[in-house]
Amino acid sequence: MISFIDEEYMPRDIESTGACFHRPVLLREIVMALQPGAGKIVLDATVGGGGHSLALLKAGASVIACDQDPEALEEASKRLAGYSNRTRFVESNFADVDEWLSGAGVEELDGILLDLGLSSHQIDTPSRGFSFLGNGPLDMRMGPHIQRTAADLVNRSSQEELARIFFEFGEEPAGRRLAAHLVRVRGRAPILTTSDLVKAVESVIPKRGPKHPATKVFQALRIAVNDELAVLERALRSLSVRVKGGGRMAVIAFHSLEDRIVKFFFRDISQEWIDRPEWPQPQRNPAYAFRLITARPIEPSEEEVRQNSRARSAKLRVVERIRNES
């Protein structure tokens, strides 16, 4: 069970963060989990539109706002302008921000937040190519430094590679059939737009239930384009060592693949003893440095989901670094 701070600690206008660019998910839960306050430094490693950062700043903390998307940083800088004396902005993938922290002399952090979801702006901007609901170029890159687009993957990858992407990153049962169909389609004309891809998907995967048949396909391609799972693993390893004693790390995941990575990583760093069948007895875990704050992930309330349907799949996990008593 999560050990939250007292409700009196919460700023009265905690919800008034604005939502035109992106509505922050699990906002109150994040503030209560990270326990921001005067003198504390929090890294918002995926700042997006700045909603979470604004709440942390209102609670008195200083914030390092990081994002690989320059459009997100531009919006966040506007929203957080009133707290410029306590905010620093970094354009970087969160797996690489550790280098910036070293250069800036930031050795320890009181809190770290990773919100792994797409921003509403990214989803709702057709030119970004993330959504199957509008027509735009088949892009899906989260930052301009990423060279390969989703169109590159769809049109240049082998049939076997496409099938692997759809199976591993989308858990799409029809992945093999879809990969074969895409190879045939692109042989006649390149697949360059989101509408081109949706049309191809719909001819192979019938619509069943409320979920669009292209949902898993778009997820798989986005993960592959941005190398999201490998980046997440690297970020968890590099950033967790920055958390000071008593500080916390919070991660919001939106699908089972990334949540599984977070779950196992947090488990591995919060077990004091580990055991294996071939060992005569349990051994002390050399990675043990944290305690679990959330034994089970925190999910949005029914009220939040009613107000923001994109929050429905969010899962929040939190750990706290054990204080060195010596």
Buried (B, 14 or more C-beta within 10 A) or exposed (E): EBEBBEEEBBBEEBBEBBBEBBBBBBBBBBBBBBBBBEEBBBBBBBBBBBBBBBBBBBBBBBBBBBBBBEBBBEBBBEBBEEBEEBBBBBBBBBBBBBEBBEEEEBEEBBBBBBBBBBBBBBBBBBEBBBBBEBEBBBBBBBBEEBEBBBBBBBBEBEBEEBBBBBBBBBBBEBBBBBBBBBBEBBEEEBBBBBBBBBEBBBEBBEEEEEEBBBBBBBBBBBBBBBBBBEBBBBBBBBBBEBBBEEBBBBBBBBBEBBBEBBBEBBEBBBBEEBEEEEEEEEEEBEEBBBBBBBEEBBBBEEEBBEEBEBBBBBBBBBBBBBEEEE
